[in-house]
Amino acid sequence: MIGIPLIEILEGKARLLVPNPEAYRVSHRTYSPSKTPVFFNPLMKDNRDLMIAVLTVLSNIPHRTVSFAESMGGIGVRTVRALVETNVKEAFYNDSHPLAVKLATENVERNGVLVRTKISSLDANVFQAIHSKSSNRVTYLDLDPFGSSAPYMFTAIGAVQHDGVLGVTSTDSAVLNGLHPSRSLARYGAWIEKTYMMRELGVRLLLGSLARMASSQDVGIVPLISYCESYYVRVYVKILRNKREARLSISKLGFVYYDEESLSWTLARFGETTRRYTGKPIGPIWTAPYCDKNFVRKIYDSSKGCLSPRVIKLLEVMLEELDSFGYIPLPLIAKKLKTNPVATATAVEKIREAGYEASPTIFGSDCIKTGIPPYEYLQFFKTNVLS
Ligand SMILES: C[S@@+](CC[C@H](N)C(=O)[O-])C[C@H]1O[C@@H](n2cnc3c(N)ncnc32)[C@H](O)[C@@H]1O
């Protein structure tokens, strides 16, 4: 009926028809989801599991009726899992590709959730704009495009209720990480250059861009969970629809002045004019915390048993991670000081012994966060950590 080779798989509690990977294998080792007529990437299961964990927390709040929407739903895996695995009451599935819609409809039917699903085949921006009417807004919206999320973020913000959550994946890491500064400026409205903390700046660029688009609609954002994988950045932000929150979140934007040679940097919020900054300006980006530890703790406690060891480890590092700006890759310090890198646990311990805060970070197992002033990094490591 769909006209492409399919197989049935089980993901979470959902039984799903998906394009048969064997029919789209590019080599004996590689299966390329983008080669299939309908997109499905089995490797994004961890990403979807975490979304289910977020929905579990949201939909277990007493007296709350939770609705779910996805504007680029592919085979409908997120819609089906949201309805089958959590207390979400109704779902709005959308995808502009007719074949995706056919397959998603089939998947929704075979999991017995058709009566709770509204299916459409619109451009994502049109779908989200329709949901921006106050009576149509949803509790949770998932935005999961090919490539950059930037062209869809404005309407996505509009489609989420007050106190609801927006989940965004952006699969343009090279741009987010500053490998193409003029493209970062064009897409996300900020100048980002390649730095040793590029993964964190990618997260902060995406959050900063969301905060600006939200505040132009008198909406504030509060980041709940943010992280990055090799080829994408993923953020979950709470949406607060009032002017005070809009002003508060926009006040968290700023610039970082970055000096490659000394590894040092200085943070500057808008309106701060009294200090002298050296280095290149990068921004505007989100300068406040990118995770809410209370929310991460709830996710961890409620869903630990359903998450892969990899996601559990990510949440554990989030819980331990300092809320400070920036991180240091230990191999880079070692390279600068012409010595061997020290193990992460050893670095954290020695920095703490010397009286500064330190923690592992979600941005790399060989990186740390610390309260040491950035202009002292090299001297501090030489004297206290590597001696
Ligand atoms: C990355 S896939 C989504 C994967 C899905 N969320 C999942 O977890 O499996 C992106 C989807 O967006 C759809 N798409 C691309 N451009 C679109 C647009 N402008 N409006 C609506 N859907 C679009 C594609 O057909 C594709 O199914």
The ligand as a Tripos MOL2 file, in Angstrom:
@<TRIPOS>MOLECULE
LIG
   27    29     1     0     0
SMALL
NO_CHARGES

@<TRIPOS>ATOM
      1 C1         14.4100   14.6760   10.6320 C.3       1 LIG1
      2 S1         12.9020   14.1460    9.9370 S.3       1 LIG1
      3 C2         11.8450   13.9650   11.3090 C.3       1 LIG1
      4 C3         12.0860   12.7360   12.0960 C.3       1 LIG1
      5 C4         11.0980   12.4520   13.1750 C.3       1 LIG1
      6 N1         10.8010   13.5880   14.0070 N.3       1 LIG1
      7 C5         11.6420   11.2970   14.0170 C.2       1 LIG1
      8 O1         11.9130   11.4650   15.2160 O.co2     1 LIG1
      9 O2         11.8090   10.2160   13.4280 O.co2     1 LIG1
     10 C6         12.3000   15.5960    9.1940 C.3       1 LIG1
     11 C7         10.9150   15.4390    8.5700 C.3       1 LIG1
     12 O3         10.4860   16.7400    8.1960 O.3       1 LIG1
     13 C8          9.7360   16.6450    7.0070 C.3       1 LIG1
     14 N2          9.8020   17.9910    6.4270 N.ar      1 LIG1
     15 C9         10.8490   18.5880    5.7850 C.ar      1 LIG1
     16 N3         10.5640   19.8720    5.5100 N.ar      1 LIG1
     17 C10         9.3090   20.0900    5.9940 C.ar      1 LIG1
     18 C11         8.4830   21.2410    6.0610 C.ar      1 LIG1
     19 N4          8.8890   22.4260    5.5590 N.pl3     1 LIG1
     20 N5          7.2870   21.1260    6.6530 N.ar      1 LIG1
     21 C12         6.8520   19.9430    7.1720 C.ar      1 LIG1
     22 N6          7.6010   18.8180    7.1410 N.ar      1 LIG1
     23 C13         8.8200   18.8910    6.5800 C.ar      1 LIG1
     24 C14        10.3890   15.5630    6.2110 C.3       1 LIG1
     25 O4          9.4420   14.9750    5.3160 O.3       1 LIG1
     26 C15        10.8430   14.5910    7.3200 C.3       1 LIG1
     27 O5          9.9080   13.5670    7.5160 O.3       1 LIG1
@<TRIPOS>BOND
     1     1     2 1
     2     2     3 1
     3     2    10 1
     4     3     4 1
     5     4     5 1
     6     5     6 1
     7     5     7 1
     8     7     8 2
     9     7     9 1
    10    10    11 1
    11    11    12 1
    12    11    26 1
    13    12    13 1
    14    13    14 1
    15    13    24 1
    16    14    15 ar
    17    14    23 ar
    18    15    16 ar
    19    16    17 ar
    20    17    18 ar
    21    17    23 ar
    22    18    19 1
    23    18    20 ar
    24    20    21 ar
    25    21    22 ar
    26    22    23 ar
    27    24    25 1
    28    24    26 1
    29    26    27 1
@<TRIPOS>SUBSTRUCTURE
     1 LIG1         1 GROUP 0 **** ****
